[in-house]
Amino acid sequence: MKSHQVTIKDIAKILDISASTVSRALKDHPDISIETKNKVKELAEKLKYKPNAIALSLQSNKSHIIGIIVPQIVNHFFSTVISGIEELAAEKGYNIIITQSNESQKKELANCQTLLSGRVDGMIVSRTKNTENFDHFRNILSTGTPIVFFDRTCHGIKTDKVIIDDYKAAYDATEYLIKTGCKNLLHFAGPENLKISSKRMWGFADALKRNNIFFNEEMVYYADNFSKGYNLTFELYKSNHLPDGIFTVNDMTAAGTLSALNELKIKVPDEISVFGFTNGIISQITSPSLSTVEQNGYLMGYSAAEILINKIENETTDTISKIIPTKLIIRNSTKKL
């Protein structure tokens, strides 16, 4: 056999049957005998035959490629989502193309154009925190290419999405801090234009109100990454406004907060409790280890891929909104109940 990719014609020549018989045998066509099917499949496996993806896409008018757009690939949450997508995509015979917007709307738009040019069958997207105009996503949908949003969705666009109950998760985390004795709490929040940020802030606020603790907007500070959490903690210390409990919008902000508190030699959780959100690797290696919300990125990605592939293959028009369950992970940055 020559050193080239094995084709159906090669298998047919060796077995002295037609190429169409080989093709139908590989597809388990009922007109082909079991004996012939077995011979074809055994030889195909021996020769490491793989279907020609380009030929299949031309026949079916589908590329069997899923495009993914995430804000940051190195972010633990997004990397676990990608793992979930890849797992189901592989099971279903799909390849994936991963792009990164790096929190830039301009780059997000370029990613959309790249994926469309690559003839993807559909896209799974978490938008940037700076995206306010969603016309590029509307344009994609108008081409008949389905989109499933996860985590960060786009209001005003009717499409499938996979999310968590951010409000409830934030409420539960804040209430846990209250039950462990915290009475003077602050929230380090994400940008207001992201639904996930506003819902976590509302969950924080309502948990305070329903536990008879005063709330106003001065208890919410914008800080959604390590450096902002770190710097804000020092600012609060210098102005003598440190609380006894902090609920942060994500684990990286919490990690920055803990780093600052360690430098200030403020004992956690004896003097201040800190609660994060995501349950990434960072939450296990901070000092002390971080109490956080398990966001279950892998299941989110797996579910998004499941919804998208079903839409691609069955051409359904129903819009699905799936909510992934969360739970509190209690570690050493908060007091025990």
LUMBA-452480 format. One record per residue (C-alpha): residue number from 0; residue in one letter; y, x, z. Coordinates in pm, whole numbers, plus 50000, padded with zeros to 5 digits. Last residue first. Layout:
BEGIN
+-----+---+-------+-------+-------+
|   k | r | north |  east |    up |
+-----+---+-------+-------+-------+
| NUM | a |     Y |     X |     Z |
...
+-----+---+-------+-------+-------+
//
This chain:
BEGIN
+-----+---+-------+-------+-------+
|   k | r | north |  east |    up |
+-----+---+-------+-------+-------+
| 336 | l | 52733 | 47880 | 56092 |
| 335 | k | 52744 | 48247 | 55997 |
| 334 | k | 53074 | 48430 | 55959 |
| 333 | t | 53185 | 48536 | 55613 |
| 332 | s | 53188 | 48870 | 55428 |
| 331 | n | 52826 | 48936 | 55532 |
| 330 | r | 52625 | 48719 | 55290 |
| 329 | i | 52598 | 48347 | 55222 |
| 328 | i | 52510 | 48240 | 54868 |
| 327 | l | 52644 | 47888 | 54814 |
| 326 | k | 52477 | 47685 | 54541 |
| 325 | t | 52548 | 47575 | 54185 |
| 324 | p | 52384 | 47324 | 53950 |
| 323 | i | 52454 | 47337 | 53573 |
| 322 | i | 52639 | 47035 | 53432 |
| 321 | k | 52558 | 46937 | 53075 |
| 320 | s | 52807 | 46758 | 52850 |
| 319 | i | 52644 | 46639 | 52529 |
| 318 | t | 52813 | 46488 | 52225 |
| 317 | d | 52585 | 46286 | 51997 |
| 316 | t | 52618 | 46364 | 51626 |
| 315 | t | 52270 | 46505 | 51573 |
| 314 | e | 52195 | 46733 | 51278 |
| 313 | n | 51833 | 46771 | 51393 |
| 312 | e | 51801 | 47144 | 51338 |
| 311 | i | 52159 | 47251 | 51405 |
| 310 | k | 52218 | 47003 | 51690 |
| 309 | n | 51891 | 47100 | 51860 |
| 308 | i | 51983 | 47465 | 51814 |
| 307 | l | 52321 | 47406 | 51979 |
| 306 | i | 52190 | 47211 | 52280 |
| 305 | e | 51915 | 47465 | 52353 |
| 304 | a | 52154 | 47757 | 52305 |
| 303 | a | 52397 | 47606 | 52557 |
| 302 | s | 52110 | 47541 | 52801 |
| 301 | y | 51989 | 47903 | 52784 |
| 300 | g | 52345 | 48029 | 52830 |
| 299 | m | 52412 | 47810 | 53135 |
| 298 | l | 52071 | 47893 | 53277 |
| 297 | y | 52152 | 48265 | 53256 |
| 296 | g | 52502 | 48214 | 53399 |
| 295 | n | 52381 | 48058 | 53723 |
| 294 | q | 52718 | 48014 | 53898 |
| 293 | e | 52593 | 48112 | 54245 |
| 292 | v | 52902 | 48072 | 54466 |
| 291 | t | 52988 | 48366 | 54690 |
| 290 | s | 52949 | 48544 | 55022 |
| 289 | l | 53014 | 48911 | 54953 |
| 288 | s | 52835 | 49214 | 55093 |
| 287 | p | 53056 | 49404 | 55340 |
| 286 | s | 53139 | 49634 | 55175 |
| 285 | t | 53082 | 49533 | 54816 |
| 284 | i | 52743 | 49607 | 54659 |
| 283 | q | 52585 | 49261 | 54652 |
| 282 | s | 52890 | 49071 | 54526 |
| 281 | i | 52939 | 49329 | 54249 |
| 280 | i | 52606 | 49233 | 54093 |
| 279 | g | 52744 | 48890 | 54009 |
| 278 | n | 52732 | 48587 | 54236 |
| 277 | t | 53001 | 48392 | 54046 |
| 276 | f | 53271 | 48292 | 54303 |
| 275 | g | 53392 | 48480 | 54611 |
| 274 | f | 53445 | 48400 | 54979 |
| 273 | v | 53633 | 48631 | 55219 |
| 272 | s | 53650 | 48594 | 55598 |
| 271 | i | 53929 | 48765 | 55795 |
| 270 | e | 53937 | 48903 | 56150 |
| 269 | d | 53566 | 48917 | 56238 |
| 268 | p | 53453 | 48876 | 55875 |
| 267 | v | 53561 | 49139 | 55775 |
| 266 | k | 53745 | 49378 | 56006 |
| 265 | i | 54089 | 49492 | 55897 |
| 264 | k | 54098 | 49870 | 55859 |
| 263 | l | 54385 | 49845 | 55606 |
| 262 | e | 54173 | 50043 | 55361 |
| 261 | n | 53882 | 49804 | 55423 |
| 260 | l | 54111 | 49503 | 55374 |
| 259 | a | 54227 | 49646 | 55041 |
| 258 | s | 53872 | 49696 | 54916 |
| 257 | l | 53773 | 49347 | 55037 |
| 256 | t | 54058 | 49190 | 54837 |
| 255 | g | 53968 | 49385 | 54525 |
| 254 | a | 53607 | 49271 | 54560 |
| 253 | a | 53720 | 48910 | 54609 |
| 252 | t | 53920 | 48929 | 54286 |
| 251 | m | 53612 | 49067 | 54110 |
| 250 | d | 53394 | 48793 | 54262 |
| 249 | n | 53592 | 48503 | 54118 |
| 248 | v | 53851 | 48235 | 54202 |
| 247 | t | 53890 | 48362 | 54557 |
| 246 | f | 53864 | 48177 | 54891 |
| 245 | i | 54040 | 48366 | 55168 |
| 244 | g | 54004 | 48307 | 55545 |
| 243 | d | 54189 | 48423 | 55856 |
| 242 | p | 54522 | 48445 | 55673 |
| 241 | l | 54740 | 48752 | 55603 |
| 240 | h | 55108 | 48661 | 55597 |
| 239 | n | 55267 | 48953 | 55787 |
| 238 | s | 55488 | 49042 | 55489 |
| 237 | k | 55324 | 49387 | 55461 |
| 236 | y | 54976 | 49235 | 55498 |
| 235 | l | 55043 | 48970 | 55234 |
| 234 | e | 55163 | 49237 | 54991 |
| 233 | f | 54857 | 49455 | 55065 |
| 232 | t | 54625 | 49161 | 54993 |
| 231 | l | 54815 | 49083 | 54673 |
| 230 | n | 54763 | 49437 | 54545 |
| 229 | y | 54383 | 49433 | 54588 |
| 228 | g | 54335 | 49080 | 54452 |
| 227 | k | 54555 | 49165 | 54155 |
| 226 | s | 54372 | 49492 | 54095 |
| 225 | f | 54027 | 49331 | 54106 |
| 224 | n | 54099 | 49029 | 53887 |
| 223 | d | 54216 | 48667 | 53907 |
| 222 | a | 54518 | 48668 | 54137 |
| 221 | y | 54770 | 48379 | 54130 |
| 220 | y | 54844 | 48273 | 54486 |
| 219 | v | 54775 | 47933 | 54647 |
| 218 | m | 54877 | 47862 | 55009 |
| 217 | e | 55239 | 47814 | 54899 |
| 216 | e | 55118 | 47507 | 54706 |
| 215 | n | 55078 | 47307 | 55026 |
| 214 | f | 54788 | 47221 | 55254 |
| 213 | f | 54768 | 47123 | 55621 |
| 212 | i | 54419 | 47114 | 55771 |
| 211 | n | 54273 | 46777 | 55865 |
| 210 | n | 53923 | 46854 | 55733 |
| 209 | r | 53975 | 46622 | 55439 |
| 208 | k | 54301 | 46796 | 55357 |
| 207 | l | 54152 | 47146 | 55363 |
| 206 | a | 53853 | 47054 | 55146 |
| 205 | d | 54091 | 46873 | 54911 |
| 204 | a | 54303 | 47184 | 54854 |
| 203 | f | 54008 | 47417 | 54787 |
| 202 | g | 53845 | 47171 | 54548 |
| 201 | w | 54178 | 47125 | 54373 |
| 200 | m | 54213 | 47504 | 54332 |
| 199 | r | 53861 | 47529 | 54194 |
| 198 | k | 53942 | 47249 | 53950 |
| 197 | s | 54264 | 47421 | 53840 |
| 196 | s | 54087 | 47749 | 53773 |
| 195 | i | 53792 | 47597 | 53583 |
| 194 | k | 54033 | 47389 | 53378 |
| 193 | l | 54213 | 47698 | 53254 |
| 192 | n | 54586 | 47642 | 53195 |
| 191 | e | 54653 | 47699 | 53567 |
| 190 | p | 54560 | 48068 | 53552 |
| 189 | g | 54313 | 48184 | 53821 |
| 188 | a | 54353 | 48146 | 54196 |
| 187 | f | 54354 | 48349 | 54518 |
| 186 | h | 54328 | 48067 | 54772 |
| 185 | l | 54459 | 48098 | 55127 |
| 184 | l | 54325 | 47978 | 55461 |
| 183 | n | 54458 | 47950 | 55817 |
| 182 | k | 54198 | 47750 | 56009 |
| 181 | c | 53879 | 47951 | 55966 |
| 180 | g | 53617 | 47866 | 56231 |
| 179 | t | 53280 | 47888 | 56053 |
| 178 | k | 53311 | 47521 | 55955 |
| 177 | i | 53639 | 47592 | 55778 |
| 176 | l | 53490 | 47874 | 55571 |
| 175 | y | 53198 | 47647 | 55475 |
| 174 | e | 53446 | 47377 | 55378 |
| 173 | t | 53613 | 47621 | 55141 |
| 172 | a | 53283 | 47711 | 54974 |
| 171 | d | 53179 | 47345 | 54944 |
| 170 | y | 53514 | 47240 | 54794 |
| 169 | a | 53508 | 47529 | 54549 |
| 168 | a | 53157 | 47435 | 54430 |
| 167 | k | 53252 | 47067 | 54417 |
| 166 | y | 53560 | 47129 | 54201 |
| 165 | d | 53387 | 47378 | 53972 |
| 164 | d | 53109 | 47133 | 53887 |
| 163 | i | 52937 | 47367 | 53642 |
| 162 | i | 52972 | 47371 | 53265 |
| 161 | v | 52782 | 47339 | 52939 |
| 160 | k | 52977 | 47180 | 52656 |
| 159 | d | 52925 | 46980 | 52339 |
| 158 | t | 53225 | 46878 | 52131 |
| 157 | k | 53521 | 46642 | 52136 |
| 156 | i | 53827 | 46865 | 52138 |
| 155 | g | 54126 | 46751 | 52347 |
| 154 | h | 54053 | 46987 | 52633 |
| 153 | c | 53898 | 47318 | 52532 |
| 152 | t | 53621 | 47454 | 52755 |
| 151 | r | 53589 | 47764 | 52969 |
| 150 | d | 53243 | 47762 | 53129 |
| 149 | f | 53050 | 47695 | 52807 |
| 148 | f | 53157 | 47555 | 52473 |
| 147 | v | 52900 | 47447 | 52216 |
| 146 | i | 53027 | 47458 | 51859 |
| 145 | p | 52880 | 47296 | 51547 |
| 144 | t | 52960 | 47417 | 51194 |
| 143 | g | 53035 | 47115 | 50975 |
| 142 | t | 53335 | 47283 | 50814 |
| 141 | s | 53567 | 47054 | 51017 |
| 140 | l | 53414 | 47194 | 51337 |
| 139 | i | 53536 | 47541 | 51245 |
| 138 | n | 53886 | 47411 | 51170 |
| 137 | r | 53899 | 47234 | 51507 |
| 136 | f | 53809 | 47564 | 51674 |
| 135 | h | 54091 | 47744 | 51494 |
| 134 | d | 54328 | 47459 | 51586 |
| 133 | f | 54279 | 47515 | 51959 |
| 132 | n | 54630 | 47627 | 52053 |
| 131 | e | 54656 | 47727 | 52422 |
| 130 | t | 54434 | 48034 | 52433 |
| 129 | n | 54543 | 48277 | 52706 |
| 128 | k | 54239 | 48236 | 52934 |
| 127 | t | 54021 | 48320 | 52636 |
| 126 | r | 53762 | 48071 | 52516 |
| 125 | s | 53395 | 48060 | 52608 |
| 124 | v | 53206 | 47994 | 52287 |
| 123 | i | 52861 | 47924 | 52147 |
| 122 | m | 52871 | 47899 | 51768 |
| 121 | g | 52667 | 47738 | 51492 |
| 120 | d | 52466 | 47805 | 51177 |
| 119 | v | 52635 | 48140 | 51125 |
| 118 | r | 52737 | 48214 | 50766 |
| 117 | g | 52866 | 48566 | 50838 |
| 116 | s | 53203 | 48463 | 50698 |
| 115 | l | 53214 | 48191 | 50965 |
| 114 | l | 53136 | 48453 | 51229 |
| 113 | t | 53412 | 48684 | 51109 |
| 112 | q | 53667 | 48401 | 51091 |
| 111 | c | 53590 | 48291 | 51446 |
| 110 | n | 53611 | 48650 | 51570 |
| 109 | a | 53952 | 48690 | 51405 |
| 108 | l | 54077 | 48379 | 51590 |
| 107 | e | 53943 | 48517 | 51919 |
| 106 | k | 54117 | 48846 | 51842 |
| 105 | k | 54452 | 48669 | 51810 |
| 104 | q | 54381 | 48460 | 52121 |
| 103 | s | 54324 | 48780 | 52318 |
| 102 | e | 54120 | 48769 | 52642 |
| 101 | n | 53901 | 49058 | 52520 |
| 100 | s | 53785 | 48831 | 52236 |
|  99 | q | 53435 | 48978 | 52224 |
|  98 | t | 53180 | 48906 | 51952 |
|  97 | i | 52801 | 48870 | 51972 |
|  96 | i | 52590 | 48791 | 51665 |
|  95 | i | 52260 | 48622 | 51749 |
|  94 | n | 51925 | 48587 | 51572 |
|  93 | y | 51723 | 48266 | 51567 |
|  92 | g | 51345 | 48215 | 51562 |
|  91 | k | 51326 | 47944 | 51831 |
|  90 | e | 51189 | 48167 | 52107 |
|  89 | a | 51438 | 48438 | 52010 |
|  88 | a | 51728 | 48193 | 52038 |
|  87 | l | 51598 | 48078 | 52376 |
|  86 | e | 51607 | 48425 | 52528 |
|  85 | e | 51923 | 48536 | 52345 |
|  84 | i | 52125 | 48246 | 52487 |
|  83 | g | 52007 | 48316 | 52842 |
|  82 | s | 52084 | 48687 | 52808 |
|  81 | i | 52429 | 48604 | 52666 |
|  80 | v | 52500 | 48393 | 52976 |
|  79 | t | 52393 | 48685 | 53194 |
|  78 | s | 52635 | 48914 | 53009 |
|  77 | f | 52913 | 48658 | 53049 |
|  76 | f | 52870 | 48645 | 53427 |
|  75 | h | 52841 | 49021 | 53466 |
|  74 | n | 53160 | 49096 | 53267 |
|  73 | v | 53080 | 49380 | 53025 |
|  72 | i | 53079 | 49142 | 52727 |
|  71 | q | 53432 | 49019 | 52798 |
|  70 | p | 53609 | 48707 | 52666 |
|  69 | v | 53296 | 48569 | 52500 |
|  68 | i | 53235 | 48452 | 52143 |
|  67 | i | 52876 | 48400 | 52027 |
|  66 | g | 52756 | 48331 | 51672 |
|  65 | i | 52408 | 48191 | 51614 |
|  64 | i | 52205 | 48304 | 51313 |
|  63 | h | 51920 | 48110 | 51156 |
|  62 | s | 52099 | 48151 | 50821 |
|  61 | k | 52054 | 47793 | 50704 |
|  60 | n | 52065 | 47660 | 50346 |
|  59 | s | 51688 | 47610 | 50381 |
|  58 | q | 51576 | 47802 | 50072 |
|  57 | l | 51866 | 48048 | 50073 |
|  56 | s | 51821 | 48111 | 50443 |
|  55 | l | 51450 | 48173 | 50396 |
|  54 | a | 51516 | 48426 | 50120 |
|  53 | i | 51768 | 48611 | 50335 |
|  52 | a | 51535 | 48615 | 50636 |
|  51 | n | 51243 | 48756 | 50441 |
|  50 | p | 50939 | 48654 | 50644 |
|  49 | k | 50769 | 48933 | 50837 |
|  48 | y | 50433 | 49090 | 50748 |
|  47 | k | 50301 | 49345 | 50994 |
|  46 | l | 50017 | 49444 | 50754 |
|  45 | k | 49754 | 49356 | 51015 |
|  44 | e | 49940 | 49039 | 51117 |
|  43 | a | 49968 | 48919 | 50757 |
|  42 | l | 49601 | 49009 | 50700 |
|  41 | e | 49490 | 48801 | 50996 |
|  40 | k | 49722 | 48514 | 50899 |
|  39 | v | 49594 | 48502 | 50539 |
|  38 | k | 49227 | 48520 | 50636 |
|  37 | n | 49272 | 48255 | 50905 |
|  36 | k | 49456 | 48020 | 50672 |
|  35 | t | 49188 | 48066 | 50404 |
|  34 | e | 48909 | 47974 | 50647 |
|  33 | i | 49107 | 47679 | 50787 |
|  32 | s | 49137 | 47537 | 50436 |
|  31 | i | 49480 | 47481 | 50279 |
|  30 | d | 49588 | 47125 | 50195 |
|  29 | p | 49702 | 47066 | 50556 |
|  28 | h | 49984 | 47327 | 50526 |
|  27 | d | 49974 | 47563 | 50823 |
|  26 | k | 50306 | 47729 | 50721 |
|  25 | l | 50141 | 48068 | 50672 |
|  24 | a | 49872 | 47898 | 50463 |
|  23 | r | 50138 | 47731 | 50247 |
|  22 | s | 50302 | 48064 | 50166 |
|  21 | v | 49968 | 48233 | 50100 |
|  20 | t | 49864 | 47951 | 49867 |
|  19 | s | 50200 | 47974 | 49686 |
|  18 | a | 50145 | 48350 | 49637 |
|  17 | s | 49818 | 48275 | 49457 |
|  16 | i | 49485 | 48414 | 49571 |
|  15 | d | 49312 | 48746 | 49517 |
|  14 | l | 49317 | 48837 | 49887 |
|  13 | i | 49488 | 49172 | 49823 |
|  12 | k | 49718 | 49029 | 49554 |
|  11 | a | 49819 | 48728 | 49768 |
|  10 | i | 49907 | 48950 | 50063 |
|   9 | d | 50128 | 49170 | 49844 |
|   8 | k | 50289 | 48863 | 49682 |
|   7 | i | 50378 | 48725 | 50025 |
|   6 | t | 50574 | 49042 | 50087 |
|   5 | v | 50522 | 49360 | 50290 |
|   4 | q | 50840 | 49563 | 50340 |
|   3 | h | 50801 | 49892 | 50158 |
|   2 | s | 50590 | 50206 | 50184 |
|   1 | k | 50343 | 50140 | 49907 |
|   0 | m | 50000 | 50000 | 50000 |
+-----+---+-------+-------+-------+
//
